[in-house]
Structure formats: C-alpha cells, structure tokens
Amino acid sequence: MTTSTSRPTKSSIAARVARLPDTPFAELKILWSQLFDIPLPTHNRSYVERRIAFRLQELEMAQKQPQLLASNKMRIDALLEQIKPAQKVGRGELVRLVPGTVLTRDFMGQTHCVVAMPNGEFEYNGKPYSSLTAIACEIAGTRWSGPAFFGLRDGAKKQRKGTGV
C-alpha cells in the first residue's frame, strides 16, 4: 500500500516524466491544463511531453529550493534592466539597443560611429548625446530622424536601398 504525499519526491517526478511517452494524449491534454495557464498550443506529442516534463521539474525545484528561484529571478531582473529600451521610435515601437552597441553610418564619404551607453544616452566623437536624432542632425547638418538615419526603422532601410544612399 502506497501513500501519496503532498510534495512529489525526486523519484516520483522522474517516474512521472518516464511515464509520459506511454500516457494517452487525452491525459496529456488534461495534465497540460493543470500545469499551464494557456491552452494547448499544438498537438505535437513530442513538444507537449517535453514541456510537461520541464514544468513538472520546474515546480518541484521551486518547492525544494525557493531561495534559488528568488536568486535567479533577481539576476534575470538585473539583466533585463540593463537592456531596457533606449528610446521610442514612433508609433509606439521601441528600439532596443544593448549598452555597447555600435551604430555605424557612412555619410558623405565619412564613416560615423555611435555607441549606446548603459544610461540610455549615446556617445559620438567622445561627447554624450541624449538622442540619436541630435547626432543625426549634427552629422547631416539638417533635421533627420535619428532611428531612420542609422537604419533602425524598416522603412529607412527600404528607402536607402532605392536611393543608393
């Protein structure tokens, strides 16, 4: 006679994962709905088995080592903070430039390089700028959209292809 515990043991999780290939797909669907907050996205059995196996292990790890989960979440949040969007582009779209990204543009026979800084600013010729537009205006000597000038908008790339600039 076996008794079930509220917390699955390592061996019970391993056993559940090992049984997944033999489990009828209808039962996998039910298990999916118990483990995930989204509807089953596909009927690809291999995919469903892998995702369920991963989720079972993930839930067990969260129970056994909550401090590890909290530590990992803090590390992930810190990394996400580093790659926050540098600026708005238009129509609500955001350009995501990782600090250290170098944008180059050949203009009037000269190559211009701009570096994205961690604070969301940009560096050009050793000077900090708050926007790409300010840099584009300085380079071109006239009003330019910075993201368009540096090719960060889809339309800008198409435009340049046709004009040969």
Summary of the structure (lengths in Angstrom):
residues: 165
radius of gyration: 25.7
end to end distance: 78.9
largest distance: 84.0
contacts: 372
relative contact order: 0.07
helix: 51%
strand: 16%
